[in-house]
Amino acid sequence: MEFKAEIMDEAAVKRSLIRIAHEIIEKNKGTDNIAIVGIKTRGITLAKMISENIERFEGKNIFAGELDIKHYRDDLSEVEELPKASPLDTPFDVTGKDIILVDDVLFTGRTVRAAIEAIFSMGRPSSIQLAILVDRGHRELPFRADYVGKNVPTSTSEHIKVQLPEYDNSTSVKLYQI
């Protein structure tokens, strides 16, 4: 892959996550019924960052749960029975909650579909809202994020890479040519 451009630096990522936290609080009229769940891998880190921002603004700890959706992917074999996925770390019941799903990049929508299916396997939430750092378009399924850090129109021959300290020792969003 060939590097094309840095779309967001560390400061821009942090500003976007602060804005998303404020939008979540405003849309949900506070934090009483929300639960934040990050989609493995980078969505978990982003969910924790949003949760920390909400705690700073509202003085209330909003748990950032972790969801591994690999067994709900529609690109796995349909011959095998798919095992039930469960959150890696969610000590709350999703039933009746307003779940905020968090991921790094929204592309085709297949990851979101898998995450929604995994959540419904654990209970029936009141609502599911989607927070995305980067929406790059090219949807194959009809999903739209409720909270978006940045919309980045891309071609299908481009790749968006979100870099976070836990995995990449830096924070940024970069565009590459495949």
C-alpha positions in Angstrom: 0.0 0.0 0.0 1.2 3.5 -0.9 0.7 6.3 1.6 -1.5 9.1 0.2 -2.4 11.5 3.0 -2.9 12.0 6.7 -6.6 12.7 7.1 -6.7 13.3 10.8 -3.9 14.0 13.2 -4.0 13.2 17.0 -5.7 16.5 17.8 -8.3 16.1 15.1 -9.1 12.6 16.4 -9.5 13.8 19.9 -11.7 16.7 18.9 -13.9 14.4 16.9 -14.3 12.0 19.9 -15.1 15.0 22.2 -17.8 16.2 19.7 -19.2 12.7 19.4 -19.4 12.4 23.2 -21.4 15.7 23.4 -23.7 14.6 20.6 -24.4 11.3 22.4 -25.3 13.1 25.6 -27.5 15.6 23.8 -29.4 13.0 21.6 -30.0 10.7 24.6 -30.9 13.6 27.0 -28.2 12.6 29.4 -26.6 9.3 30.2 -29.0 7.4 32.3 -29.9 4.6 29.9 -26.9 4.4 27.6 -24.2 1.7 27.3 -21.2 2.1 25.1 -19.9 -1.0 23.3 -16.8 -1.0 21.1 -16.4 -3.4 18.3 -13.1 -5.3 18.5 -10.4 -4.2 17.8 -10.0 -0.4 17.4 -13.7 0.3 18.2 -12.9 -0.9 21.8 -10.3 1.8 22.2 -12.5 4.5 20.7 -15.4 3.4 22.9 -13.3 3.8 26.0 -12.1 7.3 24.8 -15.7 8.4 24.2 -16.7 6.9 27.6 -13.9 8.8 29.3 -15.0 12.1 27.6 -18.7 11.5 28.7 -17.5 10.9 32.3 -15.5 14.1 32.2 -18.5 16.1 31.0 -21.3 14.4 33.0 -19.4 13.1 36.1 -20.9 9.7 35.4 -19.0 6.5 34.5 -20.5 5.1 31.3 -19.1 1.6 30.8 -17.4 0.8 27.6 -18.1 -2.8 26.8 -16.2 -4.9 24.3 -17.8 -6.9 21.5 -16.1 -9.5 19.3 -18.3 -10.1 16.2 -16.1 -12.6 14.3 -18.6 -15.4 14.6 -21.4 -13.2 13.2 -19.5 -12.3 10.0 -21.5 -13.2 6.9 -18.3 -14.1 5.1 -17.9 -17.2 7.2 -19.0 -20.6 5.9 -22.8 -21.1 6.1 -22.2 -24.8 6.3 -21.0 -24.7 10.0 -23.3 -23.7 12.8 -22.1 -20.3 14.0 -21.3 -20.2 17.7 -23.0 -17.5 19.8 -20.7 -14.5 20.3 -20.7 -12.8 23.6 -19.1 -9.5 24.7 -15.6 -9.9 26.0 -16.4 -7.6 28.9 -20.0 -6.4 29.3 -21.3 -6.9 32.9 -24.6 -5.3 32.0 -27.8 -6.6 30.4 -28.4 -5.0 27.0 -32.2 -5.4 27.4 -33.9 -2.0 27.5 -30.6 -0.1 27.1 -29.7 2.4 24.5 -26.6 0.8 23.1 -24.0 3.0 21.4 -21.9 0.8 19.1 -18.5 2.2 18.3 -16.2 1.3 15.5 -13.3 3.0 13.7 -14.3 2.9 10.0 -17.7 2.4 8.3 -17.3 1.0 4.9 -19.7 -1.7 3.5 -21.8 -2.1 6.6 -21.1 -5.8 7.1 -19.3 -5.3 10.4 -22.3 -3.2 11.7 -24.7 -5.9 10.7 -22.7 -8.6 12.5 -22.5 -6.4 15.6 -26.2 -5.8 15.7 -26.9 -9.5 15.3 -24.5 -10.2 18.2 -26.2 -7.6 20.4 -29.6 -9.0 19.7 -28.4 -12.5 20.7 -27.8 -11.1 24.2 -31.1 -9.4 24.7 -33.4 -6.7 23.2 -32.0 -3.2 23.6 -34.3 -0.2 23.5 -32.2 1.2 20.6 -28.9 0.8 18.9 -27.0 3.9 17.8 -23.8 3.9 15.8 -20.7 6.0 16.4 -18.0 5.9 13.8 -14.7 7.8 13.6 -14.5 7.7 9.8 -17.3 7.1 7.3 -15.8 6.3 3.9 -18.9 5.4 1.9 -19.4 2.4 -0.4 -22.2 0.8 1.6 -23.4 -2.7 0.6 -26.0 -2.7 3.4 -28.3 0.2 4.4 -26.6 1.5 7.5 -25.9 5.1 8.4 -24.0 6.2 11.5 -25.7 8.4 14.1 -22.4 10.0 15.1 -19.5 10.5 12.6 -16.1 12.0 13.3 -15.3 12.6 9.7 -16.8 11.7 6.3 -14.1 10.8 3.8 -15.1 10.0 0.3 -12.8 7.3 -1.0 -12.5 5.1 -4.0 -12.6 1.3 -3.6 -8.9 1.2 -4.4 -8.1 3.2 -1.3 -7.8 2.1 2.3 -8.3 4.0 5.5 -6.1 3.1 8.5 -7.0 4.3 12.0 -3.9 4.3 14.2 -4.3 4.2 17.9 -1.5 4.1 20.6 -2.4 0.6 21.8 -1.7 -0.9 18.4 0.3 1.6 16.4 2.1 3.9 19.0 0.5 6.9 17.4 -3.0 8.4 16.9 -4.0 9.4 13.4 -6.1 8.5 10.4 -4.3 7.9 7.1 -5.3 7.2 3.6 -3.5 4.6 1.4 -3.7 3.6 -2.2 -4.0 -0.2 -2.5 
